Amino acid sequence: MTYLVTGVTGGLGASILEHLSKQVSLKEISVLVRSEQKGEYFKEAGYDVRIGTYSDKDELKKAFEGIETLIFVSGIPGQDLSRAEQHQNVIGAAKAAGVKNILYTSISNGEHSTAVLAPDHIVTEKLIQESGLNYKILRNNWYLENELNNLEAAANGQDFIYAAGDSKVGWALRREYGEAIANAAVQPFTENKIYELSGKLISYAELIRDFKVATGSDFSSYSISIADYKAGLEKAGFPEAAVAIVAGIQNDILQHQLEVSHSDLEELLGHPQVPIVDAFKELIPA
């Protein structure tokens, strides 16, 4: 089996590649990067490097030649070409190049989600399901790392402010998502599958408690309204687009968009999720 992993210069793609490489010969693994320069590290490490961007379908088709299983890490919104169009290019190029299997990193709750980041994922899932390719869609909940900067700032004297109330999130380490996706990639494609990858559901109050236990820190935290949260971001000088995304995510959590409980993550891992206290200790070594 030949594999190609996209997004390898980002956190999730790098983690998928790391865990895939523990199970598959490097001779069977290709990586997609934007330029020869970005591919130097991977080439030196022994990987086959393919050059391509999600905005160039012809370039992607060439990059995907000879690949049987494509591990497609979703693109970044806000580019010159919309993310939905980028993803359409990837899927079209995969079909044209003769790729057999595709794995895609999507969003919790898929087509049922009303989250601010959901529309592109919903379009992409539908394109994949209609593509004729064998597929595994992996709907990722939320990375614990996403909260780290704000929690560390609170530990250093700032208040921790959020707007999600008591709603819950399935936080887990990024590397756990990467390991689960790599494990899914090497399992047979006997049927098309959708996985809901989520850690154990906890609230921000519980997350803050676990962070304090892990770090020995103490600070104040407050849940405020979405309107006040947006106003705070604007006062801090965040650009309008960033305010919409950051406040939108808090509103999504408030509206239970990440409150998706499922055992798929631990089943694909083959072991329990790292407890959040221990996960924080891993992220913030003493």
C-alpha positions in Angstrom: 0.0 0.0 0.0 1.2 3.5 -0.8 0.2 6.4 1.3 0.4 10.2 0.9 -0.1 12.6 3.9 -1.0 16.2 3.3 -0.5 19.0 5.8 2.7 17.6 7.2 4.2 21.0 8.0 1.3 21.5 10.5 0.7 20.0 13.8 -2.0 17.4 13.0 -0.4 16.3 9.7 3.0 15.9 11.4 1.5 13.8 14.1 -0.3 11.6 11.6 3.0 11.1 9.7 4.9 10.3 12.8 2.5 7.6 13.9 2.0 6.2 10.3 5.8 5.9 10.1 5.8 3.6 13.1 3.5 1.1 11.2 4.5 1.4 7.6 7.8 1.4 5.7 9.0 4.9 4.8 9.3 3.6 1.2 5.5 3.4 1.2 4.9 7.0 2.4 4.8 10.2 0.4 4.2 13.7 1.7 2.7 16.7 0.0 4.4 20.1 0.6 4.1 23.4 -1.1 7.7 23.8 -2.3 11.0 21.9 -2.7 12.4 24.0 0.2 9.6 22.9 2.5 10.3 19.3 1.5 14.0 19.2 2.3 13.5 18.0 5.9 11.2 15.2 4.8 13.4 14.2 1.9 16.4 13.9 4.3 14.3 11.9 6.6 13.6 9.3 3.9 10.2 10.3 2.6 9.1 10.6 -1.0 8.3 14.3 -1.4 5.5 15.5 -3.7 5.0 19.2 -4.6 1.5 20.7 -4.7 -1.0 23.1 -3.3 -4.7 22.7 -2.8 -5.3 25.6 -5.2 -3.7 23.8 -8.3 -5.7 20.7 -9.3 -3.3 19.7 -12.1 -0.3 19.9 -9.8 -2.2 17.8 -7.3 -3.1 15.2 -9.9 0.6 14.8 -10.7 1.5 14.6 -7.0 -1.1 11.9 -6.3 0.0 9.5 -9.1 0.9 6.1 -7.8 -0.8 6.7 -4.4 -3.4 4.3 -3.2 -4.4 5.9 0.2 -4.6 9.7 0.6 -4.7 11.1 4.1 -6.2 14.5 3.5 -5.8 17.0 6.2 -8.3 19.9 5.7 -7.0 23.2 4.4 -6.8 26.6 6.0 -9.8 29.0 5.5 -9.2 32.6 4.4 -7.0 31.9 1.4 -7.3 33.4 -2.1 -9.3 30.3 -3.2 -12.1 29.3 -0.8 -11.4 26.2 1.3 -14.4 24.4 -0.3 -12.9 25.0 -3.7 -9.5 23.9 -2.5 -11.0 20.7 -1.2 -12.9 20.1 -4.4 -9.5 20.3 -6.2 -8.0 17.7 -3.9 -10.9 15.2 -4.3 -11.0 15.7 -8.1 -7.3 15.3 -8.4 -7.4 12.1 -6.3 -10.0 10.6 -8.6 -8.2 11.6 -11.7 -4.9 10.1 -10.4 -6.4 6.8 -9.6 -6.3 7.0 -5.8 -8.4 4.3 -4.2 -8.9 5.3 -0.6 -9.2 8.7 1.1 -9.2 9.7 4.8 -10.4 13.2 5.6 -10.1 15.3 8.8 -13.5 16.9 9.4 -15.4 18.6 12.2 -17.5 17.2 15.0 -21.0 16.3 14.1 -20.4 16.7 10.4 -23.5 17.6 8.4 -25.4 18.2 11.6 -23.1 20.9 12.8 -23.9 24.6 12.7 -20.4 25.6 13.9 -18.7 28.6 12.3 -16.1 26.3 10.7 -18.6 23.7 9.6 -19.8 24.7 6.1 -16.6 23.8 4.2 -16.4 20.5 6.0 -20.0 19.7 5.2 -19.4 20.4 1.5 -16.2 18.3 1.5 -17.8 15.3 3.3 -20.6 15.3 0.6 -18.0 15.5 -2.2 -16.1 12.6 -0.8 -19.2 10.5 -0.3 -20.2 11.1 -3.9 -16.7 10.6 -5.3 -16.7 6.8 -5.7 -13.6 6.6 -3.6 -13.4 4.3 -0.5 -13.5 6.7 2.4 -13.0 7.2 6.1 -14.1 10.6 7.5 -12.6 11.5 10.8 -14.5 14.2 12.6 -12.2 15.8 15.1 -13.4 17.5 18.2 -11.0 20.0 19.8 -7.3 20.0 20.5 -6.3 20.6 24.1 -3.4 22.7 22.7 -6.0 25.3 21.4 -6.5 26.4 25.0 -2.9 26.4 26.2 -1.9 30.1 25.4 -4.8 31.5 27.3 -4.4 29.2 30.2 -0.7 29.9 30.5 -1.4 33.6 30.3 -3.9 33.2 33.2 -1.3 31.3 35.2 1.0 34.3 34.7 -1.4 36.9 36.1 -4.2 37.4 33.6 -7.8 36.3 34.2 -9.1 33.4 32.1 -12.2 34.6 30.2 -14.5 32.4 28.2 -18.1 32.6 27.0 -19.1 29.0 26.7 -20.9 28.7 30.0 -21.2 25.1 31.3 -21.3 23.5 27.8 -18.8 20.7 27.3 -16.0 19.9 24.8 -14.2 16.7 23.9 -10.6 18.0 24.4 -7.8 15.6 23.6 -4.1 16.0 22.7 -3.4 16.7 19.0 -1.0 13.7 19.0 -3.9 11.4 20.1 -5.9 12.5 17.1 -2.9 12.0 14.9 -2.3 8.5 16.2 -6.0 7.6 15.8 -6.1 8.8 12.2 -2.8 6.9 11.4 -4.3 3.8 12.9 -7.5 4.2 10.8 -5.3 4.6 7.6 -3.7 1.2 8.0 -6.9 -0.7 8.8 -8.6 -2.3 5.8 -11.1 -0.2 3.8 -13.8 -2.9 3.9 -16.6 -0.3 4.2 -16.9 3.4 4.2 -16.9 4.8 7.7 -17.4 8.0 9.6 -15.6 8.3 13.0 -16.4 10.9 15.7 -13.1 11.5 17.4 -13.7 13.1 20.8 -12.1 13.0 24.2 -14.2 12.7 27.4 -16.6 15.7 27.6 -15.8 18.3 30.2 -16.7 22.0 30.7 -14.3 24.9 30.8 -14.6 25.0 34.6 -13.4 21.4 34.7 -10.6 22.1 32.2 -9.4 25.0 34.4 -9.5 22.8 37.5 -7.4 20.2 35.8 -4.9 22.8 34.5 -4.5 24.2 38.0 -3.9 20.7 39.4 -1.3 20.0 36.7 0.6 23.2 37.1 0.0 24.2 40.7 -1.2 27.6 39.5 -4.1 29.6 40.7 -6.1 32.3 39.0 -9.5 33.8 38.5 -11.8 32.7 35.6 -15.1 34.1 34.4 -17.7 33.0 31.9 -19.2 36.1 30.3 -21.7 36.8 27.5 -20.8 36.4 23.8 -21.4 40.1 23.3 -19.0 41.0 26.1 -16.5 38.5 24.8 -16.6 40.0 21.4 -16.3 43.5 22.8 -13.2 42.4 24.8 -11.5 41.0 21.7 -12.3 44.2 19.8 -10.9 46.3 22.6 -7.7 44.2 22.6 -7.2 45.1 18.9 -8.2 41.8 17.2 -9.0 42.2 13.5 -12.7 41.9 12.6 -12.3 38.5 10.9 -10.4 37.1 13.9 -13.1 38.4 16.3 -15.8 36.6 14.2 -13.9 33.3 14.3 -12.7 33.4 18.0 -16.1 34.5 19.4 -17.9 32.2 16.9 -16.1 29.2 18.3 -17.0 30.2 21.9 -20.6 30.6 20.7 -20.4 27.2 19.0 -19.3 25.6 22.3 -22.1 27.4 24.2 -24.5 26.0 21.7 -23.2 22.4 22.3 -21.6 22.0 18.9 -18.6 20.2 20.4 -20.6 18.3 22.9 -20.3 15.1 20.9 -19.7 12.0 23.1 -18.2 8.9 21.3 -15.8 6.1 22.0 -14.2 6.1 18.5 -11.1 8.0 19.6 -10.2 5.4 22.2 -11.2 2.5 20.0 -8.9 3.6 17.2 -6.1 4.4 19.7 -6.5 0.9 21.3 -6.0 2.5 24.7 -7.6 5.1 27.0 -7.3 8.8 26.3 -4.5 10.5 28.3 -6.3 12.1 31.4 -6.4 15.9 31.0 -4.3 16.5 34.1 -1.5 14.3 32.7 -2.0 15.8 29.2 -1.3 19.3 30.6 1.8 18.0 32.4 3.0 16.6 29.0 2.4 19.9 27.3 4.0 22.0 30.1 7.0 20.0 31.4 8.1 21.0 34.9 
